[in-house]
């Protein structure tokens, strides 16, 4: 009987560890007496078909002090760019954010399908469901932050389009 109870407890513990790893990545740095914490949550990338040259990743980022996400690098692609989405004349357009993404102090900024997102170009291979994509986020003042984003289908609460 004890063994039967132990199995669910172990499985729940493993699930909690996996969820915690995916749920948040945090970095804290102190510079000139100011302590800044940057937290990235809900990171994920959309699966791509074989032969696709582009892919997209999404996450939420929050900084305790005003900061700017200025660069992203990944071994999964030749180039990664932060893209903004806008409507012009009834047509949805996306363009690189050359100045990066502003992170107002204490406010969560969400990159999501149908809105701002991370565009991966020159994929080194398909993004396969269940795989993880390493993203290195560069900031204006804070040190780089490494995030592992699982490749998965969009959560049910996300918009269906890129």
C-alpha positions as CSV (number, residue, x, y, z in Angstrom):
1,X,0.0,0.0,0.0
2,X,2.8,2.4,0.8
3,X,4.4,1.8,-2.6
4,X,1.1,2.6,-4.3
5,X,1.0,5.9,-2.5
6,X,4.6,6.6,-3.2
7,X,4.3,6.4,-7.0
8,X,1.7,9.2,-7.3
9,X,3.7,11.4,-4.9
10,X,6.9,10.9,-7.0
11,X,5.0,11.7,-10.2
12,X,3.5,14.8,-8.7
13,X,6.9,15.9,-7.5
14,X,8.4,15.4,-11.0
15,X,5.6,17.3,-12.6
16,X,6.0,20.2,-10.2
17,X,9.7,20.3,-10.9
18,X,9.1,20.3,-14.7
19,X,6.4,23.0,-14.4
20,X,8.6,25.1,-12.1
21,X,11.4,25.0,-14.6
22,X,9.1,26.1,-17.4
23,X,7.1,28.6,-15.4
24,X,9.8,31.1,-14.5
25,X,13.5,32.0,-15.1
26,X,14.8,34.8,-12.9
27,X,17.9,36.9,-12.7
28,X,18.8,39.5,-10.0
29,X,21.6,41.9,-10.4
30,X,22.8,44.9,-8.3
31,X,24.4,47.8,-10.1
32,X,25.2,51.2,-8.5
33,X,23.2,50.2,-5.4
34,X,20.1,49.4,-7.4
35,X,18.9,45.8,-7.4
36,X,17.1,44.7,-10.5
37,X,15.2,41.5,-10.9
38,X,14.1,40.2,-14.3
39,X,11.7,37.3,-14.5
40,X,10.7,35.4,-17.7
41,X,7.6,33.2,-17.5
42,X,5.5,31.1,-19.8
43,X,8.1,30.7,-22.5
44,X,7.3,28.5,-25.4
45,X,7.9,28.1,-29.1
46,X,5.5,26.9,-31.8
47,X,6.3,23.6,-33.6
48,X,7.3,24.0,-37.3
49,X,7.0,21.7,-40.3
50,X,10.2,20.1,-41.8
51,X,11.9,22.6,-44.1
52,X,10.5,25.7,-42.4
53,X,13.0,28.5,-42.3
54,X,11.2,30.6,-39.6
55,X,9.6,30.0,-36.3
56,X,8.2,32.0,-33.4
57,X,8.6,32.0,-29.6
58,X,6.6,33.7,-26.9
59,X,7.1,34.6,-23.3
60,X,6.2,37.1,-20.6
61,X,9.0,39.3,-19.2
62,X,9.0,41.6,-16.2
63,X,11.7,43.8,-14.7
64,X,11.6,45.4,-11.3
65,X,13.2,48.5,-12.7
66,X,12.9,50.1,-16.2
67,X,14.9,48.0,-18.6
68,X,15.0,47.1,-22.3
69,X,15.3,43.7,-23.9
70,X,17.7,44.5,-26.7
71,X,18.8,41.1,-28.2
72,X,18.0,37.4,-28.4
73,X,20.3,34.7,-29.5
74,X,19.6,30.9,-30.0
75,X,21.5,28.0,-31.4
76,X,18.2,27.0,-33.0
77,X,18.4,29.7,-35.7
78,X,20.9,31.9,-37.5
79,X,19.0,35.0,-36.3
80,X,16.4,36.0,-33.7
81,X,14.5,39.3,-33.8
82,X,11.9,40.9,-31.6
83,X,8.9,41.7,-33.8
84,X,6.0,44.0,-33.3
85,X,2.7,43.5,-35.0
86,X,0.5,46.4,-36.3
87,X,-2.6,46.9,-38.5
88,X,-2.2,49.1,-41.5
89,X,-5.1,49.6,-43.9
90,X,-6.8,46.4,-42.6
91,X,-3.6,44.3,-43.1
92,X,-1.7,42.9,-40.2
93,X,2.1,43.6,-40.6
94,X,5.1,42.7,-38.5
95,X,8.4,44.5,-38.3
96,X,11.6,44.2,-36.2
97,X,11.8,46.3,-33.1
98,X,15.2,47.8,-33.8
99,X,15.5,49.5,-30.4
100,X,14.4,46.4,-28.6
101,X,11.4,45.9,-26.3
102,X,10.8,48.5,-23.5
103,X,10.2,46.9,-20.0
104,X,8.5,49.4,-17.8
105,X,9.3,49.0,-14.1
106,X,7.2,46.4,-12.4
107,X,5.0,45.7,-15.5
108,X,4.7,42.3,-17.2
109,X,5.2,42.6,-21.0
110,X,3.7,39.6,-22.9
111,X,4.9,38.3,-26.3
112,X,2.0,36.3,-27.7
113,X,0.5,34.9,-30.9
114,X,-1.1,37.7,-32.9
115,X,1.1,40.3,-31.1
116,X,4.7,41.0,-30.3
117,X,6.8,37.9,-30.6
118,X,10.3,36.5,-31.0
119,X,10.9,35.6,-34.7
120,X,13.5,32.9,-35.4
121,X,15.0,33.0,-38.9
122,X,17.3,30.6,-40.6
123,X,16.2,27.6,-38.4
124,X,18.9,25.0,-38.0
125,X,16.2,22.3,-38.0
126,X,12.5,22.0,-37.3
127,X,11.1,23.0,-33.9
128,X,9.7,19.6,-32.8
129,X,6.9,19.3,-30.2
130,X,8.5,18.3,-26.9
131,X,12.0,19.7,-27.7
132,X,13.4,22.7,-25.8
133,X,14.8,25.8,-27.4
134,X,17.6,27.7,-25.6
135,X,17.1,31.4,-25.8
136,X,19.7,33.9,-24.4
137,X,18.0,37.3,-23.7
138,X,20.2,40.3,-23.7
139,X,19.3,43.5,-21.8
140,X,20.4,47.1,-21.9
141,X,21.7,47.1,-18.3
142,X,21.1,43.7,-16.8
143,X,23.2,40.6,-17.6
144,X,22.0,38.1,-20.2
145,X,19.4,35.6,-19.1
146,X,19.2,32.0,-20.4
147,X,15.7,30.6,-20.9
148,X,14.7,27.1,-22.0
149,X,11.4,27.3,-24.0
150,X,9.5,24.1,-24.7
151,X,8.2,23.6,-28.2
152,X,4.5,22.9,-28.0
153,X,1.2,23.7,-29.6
154,X,-0.4,27.0,-28.4
155,X,-2.1,26.8,-25.0
156,X,-5.8,26.8,-25.4
157,X,-5.9,30.4,-24.1
158,X,-3.7,31.7,-26.9
159,X,-4.9,33.1,-30.2
160,X,-4.7,30.5,-33.0
161,X,-2.7,32.7,-35.4
162,X,1.0,33.8,-35.4
